[in-house]
Amino acid sequence: MTKIFLFDFDGTLVTEDILDVVCDIVGKKEESIELKNKVLYGLAKGYGPLCTRINFLRGVTYQQIKDKLDENNYLRDGVVELFKTLHNKGYITVVSSGNLELVLKYYQDLLNITYVFGSKPNMDGDKIINISKSSFSSHDFKYDACFDVIHRYDSEEKIVYGLGDSAADISMLSLADVKFAIDPKGGLENYVDYVVHNMREIIDYLD
């Protein structure tokens, strides 16, 4: 049987919004937080605020991002153990996020994640140039990326697990047979099968 585990990123695998963290490289952390909060409280919608936050990073390289995250990776307690277990049990792991794919690449290398999907700015080598709304494939590219991975295995018997932390993850989690929430916000706890507060708890539910 093919086993697939879908993950949200910010607030789920990590305790901070990592885009805020990397915006600190250019002294724009507070501005990034302010824009993020406008979205969270319904004062702004769409990809505009996300594009603005990413565009703060114009000229930043992957090496600078890596160096910043080497100082503190903000991983939730138990994440390393969970991913080691998933790898040993043969799970396909998928992380889908609005955060930079460059950021997700750092965690892919750290945790041996099978697939990562995130925002893709225009690049000059390893240097960020810019991003615009047209860079996003759809209004719900997180869902689309996970859907595409799952349906690569249509010819096989499979089970899909999913984990998120907020109501914004409901669309992605709709693809999962078994749904988890960690420290849920926005009523997500009413949508999932299991609520956990530590990543190690998930290990007990795995086949």
mmCIF file of the C-alpha atoms, coordinates in Angstrom:
data_MODEL
# 
_entry.id   MODEL 
# 
loop_
_atom_site.group_PDB 
_atom_site.id 
_atom_site.type_symbol 
_atom_site.label_atom_id 
_atom_site.label_alt_id 
_atom_site.label_comp_id 
_atom_site.label_asym_id 
_atom_site.label_entity_id 
_atom_site.label_seq_id 
_atom_site.pdbx_PDB_ins_code 
_atom_site.Cartn_x 
_atom_site.Cartn_y 
_atom_site.Cartn_z 
_atom_site.occupancy 
_atom_site.B_iso_or_equiv 
_atom_site.pdbx_formal_charge 
_atom_site.auth_seq_id 
_atom_site.auth_comp_id 
_atom_site.auth_asym_id 
_atom_site.auth_atom_id 
_atom_site.pdbx_PDB_model_num 
ATOM 1   C CA . MET A 1 1   ? 0.000   0.000  0.000   1.00 0.00 ? 1   MET A CA 1 
ATOM 2   C CA . THR A 1 2   ? 1.170   3.517  -0.830  1.00 0.00 ? 2   THR A CA 1 
ATOM 3   C CA . LYS A 1 3   ? 1.146   5.789  2.226   1.00 0.00 ? 3   LYS A CA 1 
ATOM 4   C CA . ILE A 1 4   ? 1.192   9.556  1.723   1.00 0.00 ? 4   ILE A CA 1 
ATOM 5   C CA . PHE A 1 5   ? 1.378   12.234 4.418   1.00 0.00 ? 5   PHE A CA 1 
ATOM 6   C CA . LEU A 1 6   ? 0.459   15.847 3.577   1.00 0.00 ? 6   LEU A CA 1 
ATOM 7   C CA . PHE A 1 7   ? 1.733   18.690 5.763   1.00 0.00 ? 7   PHE A CA 1 
ATOM 8   C CA . ASP A 1 8   ? 1.119   22.360 6.109   1.00 0.00 ? 8   ASP A CA 1 
ATOM 9   C CA . PHE A 1 9   ? 4.295   24.226 7.084   1.00 0.00 ? 9   PHE A CA 1 
ATOM 10  C CA . ASP A 1 10  ? 4.088   27.481 9.070   1.00 0.00 ? 10  ASP A CA 1 
ATOM 11  C CA . GLY A 1 11  ? 2.538   26.862 12.478  1.00 0.00 ? 11  GLY A CA 1 
ATOM 12  C CA . THR A 1 12  ? 2.487   23.124 11.782  1.00 0.00 ? 12  THR A CA 1 
ATOM 13  C CA . LEU A 1 13  ? 6.039   21.845 11.335  1.00 0.00 ? 13  LEU A CA 1 
ATOM 14  C CA . VAL A 1 14  ? 7.548   25.035 12.737  1.00 0.00 ? 14  VAL A CA 1 
ATOM 15  C CA . THR A 1 15  ? 6.527   27.286 15.612  1.00 0.00 ? 15  THR A CA 1 
ATOM 16  C CA . GLU A 1 16  ? 7.064   30.571 13.781  1.00 0.00 ? 16  GLU A CA 1 
ATOM 17  C CA . ASP A 1 17  ? 6.077   31.996 10.419  1.00 0.00 ? 17  ASP A CA 1 
ATOM 18  C CA . ILE A 1 18  ? 9.419   31.431 8.724   1.00 0.00 ? 18  ILE A CA 1 
ATOM 19  C CA . LEU A 1 19  ? 8.787   34.094 6.102   1.00 0.00 ? 19  LEU A CA 1 
ATOM 20  C CA . ASP A 1 20  ? 8.762   36.616 8.978   1.00 0.00 ? 20  ASP A CA 1 
ATOM 21  C CA . VAL A 1 21  ? 12.033  35.119 10.196  1.00 0.00 ? 21  VAL A CA 1 
ATOM 22  C CA . VAL A 1 22  ? 13.825  35.403 6.860   1.00 0.00 ? 22  VAL A CA 1 
ATOM 23  C CA . CYS A 1 23  ? 12.467  38.931 6.298   1.00 0.00 ? 23  CYS A CA 1 
ATOM 24  C CA . ASP A 1 24  ? 14.592  39.829 9.315   1.00 0.00 ? 24  ASP A CA 1 
ATOM 25  C CA . ILE A 1 25  ? 17.616  39.354 7.005   1.00 0.00 ? 25  ILE A CA 1 
ATOM 26  C CA . VAL A 1 26  ? 16.676  42.668 5.376   1.00 0.00 ? 26  VAL A CA 1 
ATOM 27  C CA . GLY A 1 27  ? 15.240  44.318 8.497   1.00 0.00 ? 27  GLY A CA 1 
ATOM 28  C CA . LYS A 1 28  ? 11.631  43.817 7.382   1.00 0.00 ? 28  LYS A CA 1 
ATOM 29  C CA . LYS A 1 29  ? 10.385  41.342 10.005  1.00 0.00 ? 29  LYS A CA 1 
ATOM 30  C CA . GLU A 1 30  ? 7.911   43.732 11.644  1.00 0.00 ? 30  GLU A CA 1 
ATOM 31  C CA . GLU A 1 31  ? 6.508   44.830 8.282   1.00 0.00 ? 31  GLU A CA 1 
ATOM 32  C CA . SER A 1 32  ? 6.082   41.177 7.311   1.00 0.00 ? 32  SER A CA 1 
ATOM 33  C CA . ILE A 1 33  ? 4.247   40.402 10.554  1.00 0.00 ? 33  ILE A CA 1 
ATOM 34  C CA . GLU A 1 34  ? 1.950   43.393 10.053  1.00 0.00 ? 34  GLU A CA 1 
ATOM 35  C CA . LEU A 1 35  ? 0.973   42.273 6.552   1.00 0.00 ? 35  LEU A CA 1 
ATOM 36  C CA . LYS A 1 36  ? 0.447   38.688 7.703   1.00 0.00 ? 36  LYS A CA 1 
ATOM 37  C CA . ASN A 1 37  ? -1.816  39.843 10.549  1.00 0.00 ? 37  ASN A CA 1 
ATOM 38  C CA . LYS A 1 38  ? -3.939  41.900 8.146   1.00 0.00 ? 38  LYS A CA 1 
ATOM 39  C CA . VAL A 1 39  ? -4.670  38.681 6.263   1.00 0.00 ? 39  VAL A CA 1 
ATOM 40  C CA . LEU A 1 40  ? -5.318  36.698 9.456   1.00 0.00 ? 40  LEU A CA 1 
ATOM 41  C CA . TYR A 1 41  ? -7.824  39.283 10.681  1.00 0.00 ? 41  TYR A CA 1 
ATOM 42  C CA . GLY A 1 42  ? -9.563  39.639 7.332   1.00 0.00 ? 42  GLY A CA 1 
ATOM 43  C CA . LEU A 1 43  ? -8.256  43.135 6.595   1.00 0.00 ? 43  LEU A CA 1 
ATOM 44  C CA . ALA A 1 44  ? -6.520  41.985 3.406   1.00 0.00 ? 44  ALA A CA 1 
ATOM 45  C CA . LYS A 1 45  ? -7.113  39.130 0.975   1.00 0.00 ? 45  LYS A CA 1 
ATOM 46  C CA . GLY A 1 46  ? -5.488  37.370 -1.933  1.00 0.00 ? 46  GLY A CA 1 
ATOM 47  C CA . TYR A 1 47  ? -1.852  37.005 -2.840  1.00 0.00 ? 47  TYR A CA 1 
ATOM 48  C CA . GLY A 1 48  ? -1.009  40.713 -2.698  1.00 0.00 ? 48  GLY A CA 1 
ATOM 49  C CA . PRO A 1 49  ? 0.254   40.747 0.923   1.00 0.00 ? 49  PRO A CA 1 
ATOM 50  C CA . LEU A 1 50  ? 2.230   37.531 0.374   1.00 0.00 ? 50  LEU A CA 1 
ATOM 51  C CA . CYS A 1 51  ? 3.846   38.963 -2.762  1.00 0.00 ? 51  CYS A CA 1 
ATOM 52  C CA . THR A 1 52  ? 4.784   42.137 -0.870  1.00 0.00 ? 52  THR A CA 1 
ATOM 53  C CA . ARG A 1 53  ? 6.388   40.113 1.925   1.00 0.00 ? 53  ARG A CA 1 
ATOM 54  C CA . ILE A 1 54  ? 8.369   38.008 -0.539  1.00 0.00 ? 54  ILE A CA 1 
ATOM 55  C CA . ASN A 1 55  ? 9.434   41.103 -2.453  1.00 0.00 ? 55  ASN A CA 1 
ATOM 56  C CA . PHE A 1 56  ? 11.018  42.454 0.727   1.00 0.00 ? 56  PHE A CA 1 
ATOM 57  C CA . LEU A 1 57  ? 13.628  39.754 0.035   1.00 0.00 ? 57  LEU A CA 1 
ATOM 58  C CA . ARG A 1 58  ? 14.766  41.114 -3.315  1.00 0.00 ? 58  ARG A CA 1 
ATOM 59  C CA . GLY A 1 59  ? 18.500  40.367 -3.622  1.00 0.00 ? 59  GLY A CA 1 
ATOM 60  C CA . VAL A 1 60  ? 18.568  37.764 -0.829  1.00 0.00 ? 60  VAL A CA 1 
ATOM 61  C CA . THR A 1 61  ? 20.286  34.466 -1.681  1.00 0.00 ? 61  THR A CA 1 
ATOM 62  C CA . TYR A 1 62  ? 19.540  30.907 -0.633  1.00 0.00 ? 62  TYR A CA 1 
ATOM 63  C CA . GLN A 1 63  ? 22.793  30.873 1.313   1.00 0.00 ? 63  GLN A CA 1 
ATOM 64  C CA . GLN A 1 64  ? 21.615  33.845 3.380   1.00 0.00 ? 64  GLN A CA 1 
ATOM 65  C CA . ILE A 1 65  ? 18.336  32.056 4.101   1.00 0.00 ? 65  ILE A CA 1 
ATOM 66  C CA . LYS A 1 66  ? 20.198  28.876 5.051   1.00 0.00 ? 66  LYS A CA 1 
ATOM 67  C CA . ASP A 1 67  ? 22.533  30.796 7.353   1.00 0.00 ? 67  ASP A CA 1 
ATOM 68  C CA . LYS A 1 68  ? 19.557  32.445 9.069   1.00 0.00 ? 68  LYS A CA 1 
ATOM 69  C CA . LEU A 1 69  ? 17.754  29.146 9.623   1.00 0.00 ? 69  LEU A CA 1 
ATOM 70  C CA . ASP A 1 70  ? 20.933  27.474 10.839  1.00 0.00 ? 70  ASP A CA 1 
ATOM 71  C CA . GLU A 1 71  ? 20.747  29.899 13.783  1.00 0.00 ? 71  GLU A CA 1 
ATOM 72  C CA . ASN A 1 72  ? 17.314  28.522 14.751  1.00 0.00 ? 72  ASN A CA 1 
ATOM 73  C CA . ASN A 1 73  ? 15.151  26.231 12.645  1.00 0.00 ? 73  ASN A CA 1 
ATOM 74  C CA . TYR A 1 74  ? 12.040  26.642 14.849  1.00 0.00 ? 74  TYR A CA 1 
ATOM 75  C CA . LEU A 1 75  ? 11.014  22.999 14.396  1.00 0.00 ? 75  LEU A CA 1 
ATOM 76  C CA . ARG A 1 76  ? 8.191   21.810 16.615  1.00 0.00 ? 76  ARG A CA 1 
ATOM 77  C CA . ASP A 1 77  ? 9.095   19.315 19.306  1.00 0.00 ? 77  ASP A CA 1 
ATOM 78  C CA . GLY A 1 78  ? 8.969   15.781 17.903  1.00 0.00 ? 78  GLY A CA 1 
ATOM 79  C CA . VAL A 1 79  ? 9.163   16.704 14.207  1.00 0.00 ? 79  VAL A CA 1 
ATOM 80  C CA . VAL A 1 80  ? 12.534  15.021 13.654  1.00 0.00 ? 80  VAL A CA 1 
ATOM 81  C CA . GLU A 1 81  ? 11.319  11.795 15.286  1.00 0.00 ? 81  GLU A CA 1 
ATOM 82  C CA . LEU A 1 82  ? 8.094   11.840 13.270  1.00 0.00 ? 82  LEU A CA 1 
ATOM 83  C CA . PHE A 1 83  ? 9.853   12.234 9.937   1.00 0.00 ? 83  PHE A CA 1 
ATOM 84  C CA . LYS A 1 84  ? 12.388  9.536  10.778  1.00 0.00 ? 84  LYS A CA 1 
ATOM 85  C CA . THR A 1 85  ? 9.485   7.201  11.527  1.00 0.00 ? 85  THR A CA 1 
ATOM 86  C CA . LEU A 1 86  ? 7.659   8.147  8.334   1.00 0.00 ? 86  LEU A CA 1 
ATOM 87  C CA . HIS A 1 87  ? 10.813  7.545  6.303   1.00 0.00 ? 87  HIS A CA 1 
ATOM 88  C CA . ASN A 1 88  ? 11.434  4.174  7.952   1.00 0.00 ? 88  ASN A CA 1 
ATOM 89  C CA . LYS A 1 89  ? 7.823   3.110  7.281   1.00 0.00 ? 89  LYS A CA 1 
ATOM 90  C CA . GLY A 1 90  ? 8.054   4.090  3.606   1.00 0.00 ? 90  GLY A CA 1 
ATOM 91  C CA . TYR A 1 91  ? 5.731   7.096  3.621   1.00 0.00 ? 91  TYR A CA 1 
ATOM 92  C CA . ILE A 1 92  ? 5.752   9.661  0.816   1.00 0.00 ? 92  ILE A CA 1 
ATOM 93  C CA . THR A 1 93  ? 5.879   13.043 2.570   1.00 0.00 ? 93  THR A CA 1 
ATOM 94  C CA . VAL A 1 94  ? 4.544   16.257 1.048   1.00 0.00 ? 94  VAL A CA 1 
ATOM 95  C CA . VAL A 1 95  ? 4.863   19.786 2.423   1.00 0.00 ? 95  VAL A CA 1 
ATOM 96  C CA . SER A 1 96  ? 2.775   22.440 0.691   1.00 0.00 ? 96  SER A CA 1 
ATOM 97  C CA . SER A 1 97  ? 2.884   26.094 1.729   1.00 0.00 ? 97  SER A CA 1 
ATOM 98  C CA . GLY A 1 98  ? 2.648   29.685 0.604   1.00 0.00 ? 98  GLY A CA 1 
ATOM 99  C CA . ASN A 1 99  ? 6.118   30.164 2.040   1.00 0.00 ? 99  ASN A CA 1 
ATOM 100 C CA . LEU A 1 100 ? 9.132   30.358 -0.233  1.00 0.00 ? 100 LEU A CA 1 
ATOM 101 C CA . GLU A 1 101 ? 10.117  27.124 -1.924  1.00 0.00 ? 101 GLU A CA 1 
ATOM 102 C CA . LEU A 1 102 ? 13.701  28.148 -1.053  1.00 0.00 ? 102 LEU A CA 1 
ATOM 103 C CA . VAL A 1 103 ? 12.724  27.999 2.624   1.00 0.00 ? 103 VAL A CA 1 
ATOM 104 C CA . LEU A 1 104 ? 11.019  24.648 2.155   1.00 0.00 ? 104 LEU A CA 1 
ATOM 105 C CA . LYS A 1 105 ? 14.122  23.301 0.408   1.00 0.00 ? 105 LYS A CA 1 
ATOM 106 C CA . TYR A 1 106 ? 16.077  23.929 3.618   1.00 0.00 ? 106 TYR A CA 1 
ATOM 107 C CA . TYR A 1 107 ? 13.604  21.786 5.571   1.00 0.00 ? 107 TYR A CA 1 
ATOM 108 C CA . GLN A 1 108 ? 13.449  19.194 2.814   1.00 0.00 ? 108 GLN A CA 1 
ATOM 109 C CA . ASP A 1 109 ? 17.167  18.616 3.238   1.00 0.00 ? 109 ASP A CA 1 
ATOM 110 C CA . LEU A 1 110 ? 16.861  18.682 7.037   1.00 0.00 ? 110 LEU A CA 1 
ATOM 111 C CA . LEU A 1 111 ? 13.969  16.205 7.320   1.00 0.00 ? 111 LEU A CA 1 
ATOM 112 C CA . ASN A 1 112 ? 14.314  14.117 4.149   1.00 0.00 ? 112 ASN A CA 1 
ATOM 113 C CA . ILE A 1 113 ? 10.924  15.289 2.825   1.00 0.00 ? 113 ILE A CA 1 
ATOM 114 C CA . THR A 1 114 ? 9.895   13.684 -0.472  1.00 0.00 ? 114 THR A CA 1 
ATOM 115 C CA . TYR A 1 115 ? 8.180   16.706 -2.074  1.00 0.00 ? 115 TYR A CA 1 
ATOM 116 C CA . VAL A 1 116 ? 7.974   20.387 -1.172  1.00 0.00 ? 116 VAL A CA 1 
ATOM 117 C CA . PHE A 1 117 ? 5.792   22.985 -2.901  1.00 0.00 ? 117 PHE A CA 1 
ATOM 118 C CA . GLY A 1 118 ? 5.912   26.705 -2.204  1.00 0.00 ? 118 GLY A CA 1 
ATOM 119 C CA . SER A 1 119 ? 6.008   30.170 -3.703  1.00 0.00 ? 119 SER A CA 1 
ATOM 120 C CA . LYS A 1 120 ? 8.448   30.490 -6.591  1.00 0.00 ? 120 LYS A CA 1 
ATOM 121 C CA . PRO A 1 121 ? 9.846   33.993 -7.109  1.00 0.00 ? 121 PRO A CA 1 
ATOM 122 C CA . ASN A 1 122 ? 11.786  34.947 -10.186 1.00 0.00 ? 122 ASN A CA 1 
ATOM 123 C CA . MET A 1 123 ? 15.452  34.201 -9.571  1.00 0.00 ? 123 MET A CA 1 
ATOM 124 C CA . ASP A 1 124 ? 18.843  35.315 -10.836 1.00 0.00 ? 124 ASP A CA 1 
ATOM 125 C CA . GLY A 1 125 ? 20.898  32.246 -10.035 1.00 0.00 ? 125 GLY A CA 1 
ATOM 126 C CA . ASP A 1 126 ? 20.284  31.718 -6.321  1.00 0.00 ? 126 ASP A CA 1 
ATOM 127 C CA . LYS A 1 127 ? 19.234  35.367 -5.754  1.00 0.00 ? 127 LYS A CA 1 
ATOM 128 C CA . ILE A 1 128 ? 15.591  36.398 -5.330  1.00 0.00 ? 128 ILE A CA 1 
ATOM 129 C CA . ILE A 1 129 ? 14.421  38.981 -7.869  1.00 0.00 ? 129 ILE A CA 1 
ATOM 130 C CA . ASN A 1 130 ? 10.660  39.357 -7.361  1.00 0.00 ? 130 ASN A CA 1 
ATOM 131 C CA . ILE A 1 131 ? 7.289   37.645 -7.418  1.00 0.00 ? 131 ILE A CA 1 
ATOM 132 C CA . SER A 1 132 ? 3.834   38.669 -8.658  1.00 0.00 ? 132 SER A CA 1 
ATOM 133 C CA . LYS A 1 133 ? 0.306   37.286 -8.424  1.00 0.00 ? 133 LYS A CA 1 
ATOM 134 C CA . SER A 1 134 ? 0.768   35.714 -11.856 1.00 0.00 ? 134 SER A CA 1 
ATOM 135 C CA . SER A 1 135 ? 3.469   33.459 -10.374 1.00 0.00 ? 135 SER A CA 1 
ATOM 136 C CA . PHE A 1 136 ? 0.770   31.389 -8.627  1.00 0.00 ? 136 PHE A CA 1 
ATOM 137 C CA . SER A 1 137 ? -0.851  28.616 -10.629 1.00 0.00 ? 137 SER A CA 1 
ATOM 138 C CA . SER A 1 138 ? -4.279  28.969 -9.001  1.00 0.00 ? 138 SER A CA 1 
ATOM 139 C CA . HIS A 1 139 ? -6.134  30.426 -6.025  1.00 0.00 ? 139 HIS A CA 1 
ATOM 140 C CA . ASP A 1 140 ? -5.438  27.197 -4.097  1.00 0.00 ? 140 ASP A CA 1 
ATOM 141 C CA . PHE A 1 141 ? -2.081  25.989 -5.331  1.00 0.00 ? 141 PHE A CA 1 
ATOM 142 C CA . LYS A 1 142 ? -1.404  24.207 -2.015  1.00 0.00 ? 142 LYS A CA 1 
ATOM 143 C CA . TYR A 1 143 ? -4.362  21.919 -2.702  1.00 0.00 ? 143 TYR A CA 1 
ATOM 144 C CA . ASP A 1 144 ? -3.433  21.514 -6.371  1.00 0.00 ? 144 ASP A CA 1 
ATOM 145 C CA . ALA A 1 145 ? 0.143   20.468 -5.577  1.00 0.00 ? 145 ALA A CA 1 
ATOM 146 C CA . CYS A 1 146 ? -1.023  17.816 -3.103  1.00 0.00 ? 146 CYS A CA 1 
ATOM 147 C CA . PHE A 1 147 ? -3.748  16.614 -5.479  1.00 0.00 ? 147 PHE A CA 1 
ATOM 148 C CA . ASP A 1 148 ? -1.181  16.111 -8.236  1.00 0.00 ? 148 ASP A CA 1 
ATOM 149 C CA . VAL A 1 149 ? 1.094   14.031 -5.992  1.00 0.00 ? 149 VAL A CA 1 
ATOM 150 C CA . ILE A 1 150 ? -1.754  11.843 -4.762  1.00 0.00 ? 150 ILE A CA 1 
ATOM 151 C CA . HIS A 1 151 ? -2.988  11.143 -8.277  1.00 0.00 ? 151 HIS A CA 1 
ATOM 152 C CA . ARG A 1 152 ? 0.427   10.005 -9.452  1.00 0.00 ? 152 ARG A CA 1 
ATOM 153 C CA . TYR A 1 153 ? -0.446  6.850  -7.535  1.00 0.00 ? 153 TYR A CA 1 
ATOM 154 C CA . ASP A 1 154 ? -3.977  6.291  -8.875  1.00 0.00 ? 154 ASP A CA 1 
ATOM 155 C CA . SER A 1 155 ? -3.125  2.783  -9.995  1.00 0.00 ? 155 SER A CA 1 
ATOM 156 C CA . GLU A 1 156 ? -2.132  1.751  -6.470  1.00 0.00 ? 156 GLU A CA 1 
ATOM 157 C CA . GLU A 1 157 ? -4.006  1.126  -3.244  1.00 0.00 ? 157 GLU A CA 1 
ATOM 158 C CA . LYS A 1 158 ? -3.200  4.071  -1.010  1.00 0.00 ? 158 LYS A CA 1 
ATOM 159 C CA . ILE A 1 159 ? -4.012  5.885  2.197   1.00 0.00 ? 159 ILE A CA 1 
ATOM 160 C CA . VAL A 1 160 ? -3.505  9.619  2.678   1.00 0.00 ? 160 VAL A CA 1 
ATOM 161 C CA . TYR A 1 161 ? -2.858  11.354 5.994   1.00 0.00 ? 161 TYR A CA 1 
ATOM 162 C CA . GLY A 1 162 ? -2.870  15.113 6.513   1.00 0.00 ? 162 GLY A CA 1 
ATOM 163 C CA . LEU A 1 163 ? -1.807  17.593 9.188   1.00 0.00 ? 163 LEU A CA 1 
ATOM 164 C CA . GLY A 1 164 ? -2.511  21.303 9.576   1.00 0.00 ? 164 GLY A CA 1 
ATOM 165 C CA . ASP A 1 165 ? -2.976  23.925 12.265  1.00 0.00 ? 165 ASP A CA 1 
ATOM 166 C CA . SER A 1 166 ? -5.669  26.339 11.043  1.00 0.00 ? 166 SER A CA 1 
ATOM 167 C CA . ALA A 1 167 ? -8.886  26.599 9.066   1.00 0.00 ? 167 ALA A CA 1 
ATOM 168 C CA . ALA A 1 168 ? -6.795  27.700 6.083   1.00 0.00 ? 168 ALA A CA 1 
ATOM 169 C CA . ASP A 1 169 ? -5.685  24.057 5.796   1.00 0.00 ? 169 ASP A CA 1 
ATOM 170 C CA . ILE A 1 170 ? -9.183  22.605 5.371   1.00 0.00 ? 170 ILE A CA 1 
ATOM 171 C CA . SER A 1 171 ? -8.953  22.529 1.576   1.00 0.00 ? 171 SER A CA 1 
ATOM 172 C CA . MET A 1 172 ? -5.671  20.599 1.614   1.00 0.00 ? 172 MET A CA 1 
ATOM 173 C CA . LEU A 1 173 ? -6.906  18.277 4.370   1.00 0.00 ? 173 LEU A CA 1 
ATOM 174 C CA . SER A 1 174 ? -9.989  17.415 2.315   1.00 0.00 ? 174 SER A CA 1 
ATOM 175 C CA . LEU A 1 175 ? -7.643  15.189 0.302   1.00 0.00 ? 175 LEU A CA 1 
ATOM 176 C CA . ALA A 1 176 ? -6.720  13.102 3.373   1.00 0.00 ? 176 ALA A CA 1 
ATOM 177 C CA . ASP A 1 177 ? -8.375  9.911  4.592   1.00 0.00 ? 177 ASP A CA 1 
ATOM 178 C CA . VAL A 1 178 ? -7.038  10.562 8.106   1.00 0.00 ? 178 VAL A CA 1 
ATOM 179 C CA . LYS A 1 179 ? -6.930  14.183 9.247   1.00 0.00 ? 179 LYS A CA 1 
ATOM 180 C CA . PHE A 1 180 ? -4.862  15.641 12.109  1.00 0.00 ? 180 PHE A CA 1 
ATOM 181 C CA . ALA A 1 181 ? -4.696  19.112 13.634  1.00 0.00 ? 181 ALA A CA 1 
ATOM 182 C CA . ILE A 1 182 ? -1.916  20.339 15.890  1.00 0.00 ? 182 ILE A CA 1 
ATOM 183 C CA . ASP A 1 183 ? -2.836  23.099 18.351  1.00 0.00 ? 183 ASP A CA 1 
ATOM 184 C CA . PRO A 1 184 ? -5.731  24.002 16.017  1.00 0.00 ? 184 PRO A CA 1 
ATOM 185 C CA . LYS A 1 185 ? -7.015  27.504 15.307  1.00 0.00 ? 185 LYS A CA 1 
ATOM 186 C CA . GLY A 1 186 ? -10.105 28.828 13.568  1.00 0.00 ? 186 GLY A CA 1 
ATOM 187 C CA . GLY A 1 187 ? -12.263 25.794 14.321  1.00 0.00 ? 187 GLY A CA 1 
ATOM 188 C CA . LEU A 1 188 ? -10.061 23.244 12.546  1.00 0.00 ? 188 LEU A CA 1 
ATOM 189 C CA . GLU A 1 189 ? -10.553 20.879 15.480  1.00 0.00 ? 189 GLU A CA 1 
ATOM 190 C CA . ASN A 1 190 ? -14.156 20.383 14.332  1.00 0.00 ? 190 ASN A CA 1 
ATOM 191 C CA . TYR A 1 191 ? -13.027 19.150 10.927  1.00 0.00 ? 191 TYR A CA 1 
ATOM 192 C CA . VAL A 1 192 ? -10.318 16.610 11.753  1.00 0.00 ? 192 VAL A CA 1 
ATOM 193 C CA . ASP A 1 193 ? -10.215 13.077 13.140  1.00 0.00 ? 193 ASP A CA 1 
ATOM 194 C CA . TYR A 1 194 ? -7.509  13.705 15.736  1.00 0.00 ? 194 TYR A CA 1 
ATOM 195 C CA . VAL A 1 195 ? -6.124  16.712 17.617  1.00 0.00 ? 195 VAL A CA 1 
ATOM 196 C CA . VAL A 1 196 ? -2.521  16.490 18.849  1.00 0.00 ? 196 VAL A CA 1 
ATOM 197 C CA . HIS A 1 197 ? -0.235  18.831 20.756  1.00 0.00 ? 197 HIS A CA 1 
ATOM 198 C CA . ASN A 1 198 ? 3.082   17.108 20.073  1.00 0.00 ? 198 ASN A CA 1 
ATOM 199 C CA . MET A 1 199 ? 4.334   15.574 16.847  1.00 0.00 ? 199 MET A CA 1 
ATOM 200 C CA . ARG A 1 200 ? 5.303   12.362 18.607  1.00 0.00 ? 200 ARG A CA 1 
ATOM 201 C CA . GLU A 1 201 ? 1.618   11.657 19.282  1.00 0.00 ? 201 GLU A CA 1 
ATOM 202 C CA . ILE A 1 202 ? 1.056   11.128 15.541  1.00 0.00 ? 202 ILE A CA 1 
ATOM 203 C CA . ILE A 1 203 ? 3.481   8.200  15.492  1.00 0.00 ? 203 ILE A CA 1 
ATOM 204 C CA . ASP A 1 204 ? 0.970   6.084  17.451  1.00 0.00 ? 204 ASP A CA 1 
ATOM 205 C CA . TYR A 1 205 ? -1.586  6.423  14.645  1.00 0.00 ? 205 TYR A CA 1 
ATOM 206 C CA . LEU A 1 206 ? 0.694   5.335  11.786  1.00 0.00 ? 206 LEU A CA 1 
ATOM 207 C CA . ASP A 1 207 ? 0.420   2.022  9.951   1.00 0.00 ? 207 ASP A CA 1 
# 
